[in-house]
Amino acid sequence: MSQSIFIVLAGLLSIISMPIIIKLCKKFSLYDYQNARKIHSGNIPRLGGVGIFFSFIVSACIFIIKTNPANLNRILPILIAGTIVFTFALLDDLLTLPALAKLIVQLIAVSVVVFNGFHFKQIFSWVLPTPVSLILTFGWILGVINAYNLIDGLDGLCGSFSISTIITLGILYTLTGNPESILCFILAASIFGFLCFNWPPAKLFMGDAGSQFLGFMISVFPLFDSSNTFEFNKLLIMLVITAFPVFDTIAAIWRRIRDKKPIMSADRSHLHHKLLNMGYSKKSALYLLCFLQILLCTSVVISYFLGAMRGMALLLESTAFVTLFFSFVHYTNRAVIIKQMNDSSEAGKPADAAPADSEKAPEAAENKDASEKNNL
């Protein structure tokens, strides 16, 4: 049976399930309500992650059972852990769970994966000691889960980052002969079905259930054993194709520590917020970030053909590019805020009328939305 059938099945299940989810959300008022911090207009249904999870799990399980049932035991820890992450994130969407409870659940899910043999084994030519490998893998998975949760603030953004990253991993696994490549493409098809309803203007959001599940799967898919070239640069490859969510999360943590605010507090200073404040429309900001993400993914695929050392050089250059891009956006946005505050002062308006940002202006949105869910 052709593997493409299972990819098509995942896409069809996803596309069919999304209108049903929208109707159910409207019936039970399960919306992502508009507030002072969020940038969307109106109240949008927010359980699209249910469709992504359902279509992937069903298609993946049918694929494994139909083609090679023996592989189920090998992949089962990832499916179980992914289900744990999804289930409790869905509960958080519905009930708003404490941040500590979410962290404990994520640690349990990560433990299921790590202690079943899925972890980074080397960085370049350095074979990692077991304690270092476990600590690195725990930190990696937890960080990526929450990074994709945080980046989900603009129509189509998290889905676009996720599908491009998953397809890139699928291509790499195809080149290295890994059978896990089909699982990557099945998940990509599931995301595609959601993006049909999340592309701006969005009719549906994925919610924490979707963003955390995707972050988890993106973080664990590269942990399968593969070719020497892939293993040599694996950590650097993953840093490049997840660079925008990961760098944005690091910047958010640094920003809150610097401003002496709780790390898990919300703000309007993420990458997409800054681009909007700089004058980009929602669509133009999305298109710019998608274009840059595709460039990064392309550089990763090219690096595989260059071999270990030359590939590493290209990946390091890609990382430097992302760093420069973040720096440019940061300082440009800062200059825009200062100009806005000066213009407001000259017009006789209070300085805090300028857009909220952690650099200079107060984050009024946080005070207005005290019940905002913790993203980290």
N, C-alpha and C positions, 0 to 999 in steps of 0.2 A: 504494500500500500504506500503510495507516494506521501512523503512527509509534508508536502505542500498542502495536502488536504487538512491536516491538523492546524496549520497556520490559518487557512481560510475559515475553518470552523471557529477558531478563537475570535477572528475578526467579526464574523457574522453574529456570534453569541453576544459580543460586546455591543455591536450596533443595535441589535434587537432589544437588548436589555435596558439600554439608556432611556428610551422614551417611557418604558414601564417605571423605571426609577424616578423619573421626573414627575409622573402622575402620582406616584405614591408620596413623594416629598410634598407635593402641593396639597394632597389630601390630608396629610398629617402635619402640615406646616413645618416641615423639616428644611428650613432655609438657612443660608449664610446671610444673616441680616446685615443691612447697611449700617455703618456707624462712622464716627469721626475719623477713625484710623484707616479704614478700608477704602479702596479706590474704585470699587465697582458701584454701579447704580442699580437700585432696586434690590429686592430679596430674591436670591438665586438658590435653587435646590442644590444640596451639597453632599449627596451620597453617591457620586459617580464612581468612587473607589470600589463600591460593592460590585458594579458591573465589571470593572477591570479584574478584580480578584476572582469572581465567579467564572468568567470566560477563560481565564488562564488556568485555574485549578482543574476545571472540567476537561479542557482540551489537553492539558499536560498529562493528566492521569489516564485519559483514553489513549493518548499516544504511547505512554510507557507500557500500559497493559497490552496493547495491540502489537507492539513491535518487539519489546524485550522486557518481559515482566521481572527478570532478574535485576534490572536496573532500579526497580522501585525501592529496594532496600537502601541503595546507595544515595538516592535523591530524597528519600523520605524525610530525613532530618531537616532539610531545607524547606520542604513543603509544610511540615509540622510547625517549624519555627515561624515561617511566613504567616501561617494561619493564626498563630498566637499574636503576632504583631498586629495583623489586620483586625482580629476580633476585639482586642482591647482598644485599638485606635477608633474602631467603630463605636464602642461604648463611650469613648471620650467625646466623639461627635454628638452622641445622643444625650449624655448625662453630664459631661465635663468632669473628668477625673482629676484628682490631685496630681501635681507634677511628680511627686515621689513615687506614687503608685505606677505611673507610666514608665518611670525609669526602672523600677524593679521588674516590671513585665518585660521591658526591652532586654534587661540583663539576663532574664530567664531564657528568652528566645535566642539570644546570642550564645548562651552556654550550650543550648541544644546543638547548635551548629558547630561551635568550636571544639567541643569535646567529642564530636563524632568525626574529627579529622580534617575539618575545613579551616585552614588558617594559612597565613603567609609563611612560606618556608625559607625565602631568601630575599635579600635586597642586593641587586646586582650580583656579584659573585660571592657575597658574604652569606653563608648559611646561618640562619638565625638560631641561637639557642632557644630551647623550648619555652622558658619563661618570657623571653623577649618576644617571641613569635605570638604567644597567647595574649600578652598585654597589647601588642600592636594591633592584633586582629580585633580584640574587644573594642579598643578605642576607635578603630576604623569603622566597624559596623555601626556602633552607637553614633558616631559623628555623622556618617552619611545618612542614616535614618532621619536625624533631626535637621540635617542640611537641606534635604529635599522637602521636608515639612516647612522650613522657613522660606524657601524660595517660591513656594506656592502662593504668590500674591498678585499675579497678573494673569489675565485670561490666556490660556494656552502655554504658559511658560514652563511649568513643572512637567507637563505632558510632553512638550517638545524636547526639553533637556533629557527626559527619561527615555523616550523612544530613540533618539539619536545615540545615546549611550548604549542602550541595549542592542541596537542594530550593529554598532561598532564591535561590541563584544561577540555578537553572533558571527560577524565576518572573521574576526580573529580566530574564533574556535573552528570555523569552517576551514580556514587556512592551515590550522594546526591539526586537523583531523579529529577534533573533540566531538563526541556525539551530543554534548550539551548545547551545541549551536542551535539545534531545533527548538530547545526550550526558550532560548533568547528570542527567536523569531516568533514563537507563540505568544510570548509576553508583549512583544512589539505590536503584534496584531491586536491584542487586547487593548493596548493603549491607543492605537489608531482609532478604534471604535469610539472610545471616549472623546478623543480630540475632535471628532466630527461634531460633537455637541459642546465642546469647550472652547473652540476657536472663536475669537472675538467677533461679535458680542456673544459671550458665553451664555448658554442656556442651562448649564450644569457645571458644578464644581466637584472635584474629587474628594474633598474633605480630608481630614487627618488620616482616615482609613486608607485612602488612596495614596497620599503622599508618603506616609510612613511605610506602607507595604512596598511601594516602588523603591524607596530609599533602601529598604532592607534587601530586596532582591538584587538591586544594582550592586550593593556592597558584598553580597555572598556569591554571586555568579562567577566572578573571576577567581574564586578560591579552589576551583577544580584544578587538578594537575594538568599541565600542558607541556608544550615544547620548550626546549632550553632557551630559545630566543624570547619567548613570551615570559617565561619564568624569570629571566634575567632582569627584564624591565617592567615586570608586572605592577609593582607598587607605583612606579612613575607613570605608567600608562593609565592607571586608574586615577591618579591625581590630576592628569591632564583632562581626561574626558568627564570628570566630575568637578572640574576646577571652579566653575561659576558658583554652584551651590556651596562648595566647601570653602572657597575664599570668602564668600559673602557671610558665611557663618562665623569664620574666624574674625572677620572685621566686626561683626555684631558683638561677639564676646569681648573683643578688645575695647570697642566703643563703650560698652556698659561698665566694664571694669574701670576704664579711664574716667568716666563720668560718675563713678561711685553709685551705680544703679544695679539692681538685681540682674543677674545674668539672664534670668528667664523672663524679664520684662519685655514688653512689646514696644516697637518704635516705628517711625516712618523714614528710616534711614537705610533701608536695604537697597541693593543695586538698582532694582527697577524703580523704586521711589526717587532715587537720585536722578535717574535718566528723565523721569517725568518732570521733576523740578527744573531740569536743565532745558526743558522746552520740547522734549520728544512727546509725541502722542502715544497712546497705549499701543497702537498697532506698530508704529515705527520703532518703539523700544523693543517690542517683541521680535520684530523682523531683524533688527540689529543683533540682538543676543542670539537668535537662532542661526543667523549667518556666521557669527563668530564661533558658535558651538560646532557647526558643521566643519569649519576650518580646523578646529582642534581635533575633531574625530578623524578627519582626513589625514592630518599629520600623524596620528596614532597608527593608522593603517599603513601609511608610507614607511613609518619607522620600523615596522615588522620586516619589510623587504630590504631595509638597509642593514640588517643584522644587529647584533647586540650593542656594539660600541657606537657605531654611527647612528643607530636608532636612538640610543641614549642621548646623544648630542642634540638631535632634533627635538626630542621630548623636553630636554632642559630649555631649549630655545622657546618652545611653546609655553612652558611654565613662566618663563621670563616675560613673554608677551602678555599673558593674563595679568601678571603682577603690574606691568606698566599700564595696562588698560584700567585696572582698579584704581591705581594711583591717579591717572588722568581724570577719571570720573569723580573721584573723591575731591580733588583740589578744584576742579571746575565747578562742581556743585557747591563747594564751600564759598567760592567767589560769587556765585549766583545768589546765595543766601545773604551774604554781606551786602551785595548790591540791593537786594530786595528790602533789607532792613534799613539801609540808608535812604532808599526811595520813600519808604513808609515814614521815616522820621522827617524827611523834607516836606512831605505832604501833610504833616501834622497828625499822622496816625500812630498808634502805639506800636512799638517795635515788635511785640509778640503777635502782631497780625500777619507777620511773614510765615511761610510754610514751616511747619514743625520739623526740626532736625536736631540731632543730638549734639551738633557742633556748637551752635550759638543759641538757636531759638528753643523755647520750651516745648516739650512734647505734650501739648494740651490734650491730644487724643488719648493719652494714657489715663488722664484723670477722668475723661468723659466715658471711658470704657473700662471701668474697674473690673469688670467680669471677663475681660479678654482672656482667652485660654492661653496657657503657657505653651510655647512652641519648643522649648528645649527641656 
